[in-house]
């Protein structure tokens, strides 16, 4: 199944089980992976801000979001420029 860049940008957390899976993917170039990871990072940062403002949905896990954000950032630093 070939992934769509637009879908990956819109919902990276749905398209990929983890940032590491995206990082290892052969379907996207390093530049595309960086773009997707930056989008994922932005989304996670927004969720963390919402959590701080008590706007996070009841079933969400702020700790999991923070951990995923760390992993996304780690993946970004490992990708070649």
N, C-alpha and C positions, 0 to 999 in steps of 0.2 A: 504494500500500500504506500503510494507516494504521498508525502505530506505537502500541504499547501502553505506557502509562506504567509499568506494573508491570515489563514486560520491560526497558524503558529504564533503570529504577532498578536492576534486578538486574545487568544486564550492559551498561553504557553503552558500553564499548569494543567490544562485539560489534554493538550496534545502530547505532553511529555510527562512521564512518571516522576522524573527528577531532573534537575539541572545537569547532572552527570550524563544522563541518557541523551540529552540534547548535545552536550559537548562531544560525546562519542559518535553521534550520528554522521553518516556519510552522505546524507541527503542535502545538507546545506553547507555552503562555504563558511570559512571562518568569519567573514564579514557579516553574513546572514545570521550566524549563531550569535555574534556579538549584539546585533540588532534585536534579536529575540530575547536574549538574556537581559539587555537593558530595559526592554519593555516589561519583562517579568519582574525585574528589580523595581521599576516604577510602580507596578501594581502592588507588589508586596509592601513597599514603603507607604502607599496610600492606605492599605489595610491596617498597617501598624499605627498610622496617625488616627484612623477611625477608631481603633481600639483605645488609644489614649483619650479620645474624646467620648468614649463610651457609646460609640455608634456601631460597633462590630456586632454582627448577627450572633444570636445566642449560641449557636452550635459551633462557632469558629474557635480556633485555638491560636491565641496570639503567640504562644511559645513556638508552635509549629511554624508560624509565619516568620518569626525572627530567625529560626534555624534555617528555613528555606532561603531566606534573604542572605544569610551567611554563605550558604552553598552556592547560590547564584553568583554572588560576588567572587567567591573562590574560583568558580568556573570562568568568569570573565577574566580574571588575572592569569589564568593558565592558557587562554587562547592566544595564538600568535597574532601579532598586529599586521 
